[in-house]
């Protein structure tokens, strides 16, 4: 087969592939709309205060690993303590921070030794000490000080000390909505043991105002890089996750905020300390476990914005984050390759896994190969420039339409960004994003693939500027 | 290869779609703002005459003229469904805020504006949303006439509606737990939480005997009743608890009963606890039963019974036995002698 023939076949293959990917997104859009509509009908009349005041509501343990979070730790813990839930324990795991995280916690909450033994037996790095706040009002705050072992290891340490069967694993720098746990726990209450995990929409807090750990005013980020991510998050959560949740094919609950059944997570061996994409890996393992037991189960996503997180505001940090996400995705897909097209795993094997494999992992790679071939053809004078540009325009308009749909979804669900100017900025962001931001994500994805092949396992540093307090 | 003309048409279509989506967002936003303003305006207009009506309806010195004026004002405002809904919401809010003596007046307003008929009509409506709103309203207004309709909805196909009807039934029916006559009814934890929230609002004299339902075939119902026995401290349920403990093989239920025994100090159930200690093979249940025995058991029998568990090969069980023996104040030296 000569290069010309290869190009011909590749063109057709890409055409079919693109048609499939676009079609799948259109289907996901419809399903997500249906899913959110159903959620609104089911929860429009719900008084979540019922959960707050009920002695029958289950206990929840919130686990938040912290590594060198000295700048924001007190503000973050304040936020966690302000969550409105009756039976709540909060475990902060100091994962061997080299800054003043532990000292700040010790002073702020006058920590005293916590004498209870761990309930779980997951292996972790050495625990230096377990403390509890000596103030009566914050007596539910437990601090685990341990040697550095990474996020998964810290979460496992937290799981060991959690006493409740429901555990919420969150990033310590996240700001949770006060009623977030009430909303997250509801699917567990409604189902008879079927729900194994729930996740909520994660929103971007850059430029927003925070007071005493509460989000006071949600604002659209000021920097373009943050705005691109804002739009990306909207698409991912309000279309992808909601649709997969409806199909019960979700393979990921965001590591930023997820609620799990501890018994299932423990039986699966807890978080995999060798994995970079620990959040996705655990969900896949929990699903596999339920399949093996042949028990009905659900992983549910909630379209309400429950958690606010700060996203990287400079390119190098963002690049490292995306690189890690790509490696995490490949790592999980490779580790659980037995699921792929395996009818034993039903929808997860026949649809979810192939979607992640072909459309999430391979899409950026195929994009790069296609672009390289196009440049080669252009140099050789074989490229129909007009056709090529029309196709590019088509992809661009499709991406814009998808962003517009996610903006509509947002308008229908939350209505958090009241200013008209914000909406204009978001539309402008949707117009620029495919040209400016998308190529960057493709590049980072390629770097992630290369780094994975090289065996790179590091997380990469994430600098925080802290929330803008009022 | 696909015709470029088709791609062009798709581009045009997607562009139009995107513009349509943006337009929809703006229209929705404007509509939302307009409705919010309208809602606030009607609410403000209704509030004052309604407050006057509710407060002064029972006041015989009030001039008939002003009462009629206020009545007509509200009647004029509430011509559409939207404004009627606002009036309903206002009434429900007032009911939560006002004292018990004013509730009768709210009911008079409820009847005077024909809201009872409105609610009944909506309960029979096809739309789930309307039905739910009406169910909530009728329950809040204590409209007992709606009970037959509510009862019909207890068997509806839509789980959401079924659950809402259940809650309304608890608020309205003379016997709030009568729906448990249905042997197939299951209660999710969410239903249990909501029923409990309604039960605590009831007059204490109307709280049903949960012990009567402990022989229900559905475990979720039994679990709920056990939780309620503990919550409402129904000591009178001891006979039914005794029977349940004797009949059930479900370790979870047995542990719940043991928890009630320990918390309500139901010493009369000592024999049943002893039976569990003797017969069970479930180590968690055994540990709990040993602990209960330590709390409520008579000294002599407990000592005799638990003496053999002090040497149990399962360290957790032997520890529980030792703790229980300490609870019944078996002093250190006697405990050592017993162990020896």
Contacts between the chains, C-beta under 8 A, distances in Angstrom:
chain1	res1	chain2	res2	distance
A	11	B	1	7.1
A	12	B	1	7.5
A	15	B	1	7.3
A	15	B	2	6.6
A	41	B	128	6.7
A	41	B	129	6.6
A	41	B	160	7.3
A	42	B	160	5.6
A	44	B	129	7.3
A	45	B	132	5.4
A	45	B	133	7.2
A	45	B	136	6.6
A	45	B	164	7.4
A	50	B	193	5.6
A	50	B	194	5.6
A	50	B	197	4.9
A	51	B	193	6.3
A	53	B	197	7.0
A	54	B	193	4.4
A	54	B	196	6.2
A	54	B	197	6.4
A	55	B	196	7.8
A	55	B	231	6.5
A	56	B	189	6.7
A	56	B	192	5.6
A	56	B	193	5.0
A	56	B	196	5.9
A	56	B	227	6.0
A	57	B	193	6.3
A	58	B	189	7.5
A	186	B	190	6.6
A	188	B	189	7.7
A	189	B	188	6.4
A	189	B	189	4.2
A	189	B	190	3.9
A	189	B	193	6.7
A	190	B	188	5.3
A	190	B	189	7.7
A	190	B	190	4.7
A	191	B	188	7.2
A	192	B	186	7.5
A	192	B	188	6.4
A	192	B	220	7.4
A	386	B	4	7.7
A	387	B	4	5.7
A	390	B	4	5.6
A	390	B	7	5.4
A	390	B	8	6.6
A	390	B	11	7.4
A	391	B	7	6.5
A	393	B	11	5.8
A	394	B	7	5.2
A	394	B	10	6.0
A	394	B	11	5.2
A	394	B	14	7.6
A	397	B	11	5.2
A	397	B	14	4.3
A	397	B	15	5.6
A	397	B	18	7.0
A	398	B	14	5.8
A	400	B	14	7.7
A	400	B	18	5.4
A	401	B	14	4.8
A	401	B	17	5.4
A	401	B	18	4.5
A	401	B	21	7.0
A	404	B	17	7.9
A	404	B	18	4.7
A	404	B	21	4.0
A	404	B	22	5.8
A	404	B	25	7.8
A	405	B	21	5.9
A	407	B	21	7.3
A	407	B	22	7.8
A	407	B	25	5.9
A	408	B	21	5.2
A	408	B	24	6.0
A	408	B	25	5.4
A	408	B	28	7.8
A	411	B	25	4.9
A	411	B	28	5.6
A	411	B	29	6.5
A	412	B	28	7.1
A	415	B	29	7.9
A	415	B	32	6.8
A	420	B	29	7.6
A	423	B	25	6.7
A	423	B	26	7.7
A	423	B	29	7.4
A	427	B	22	6.1
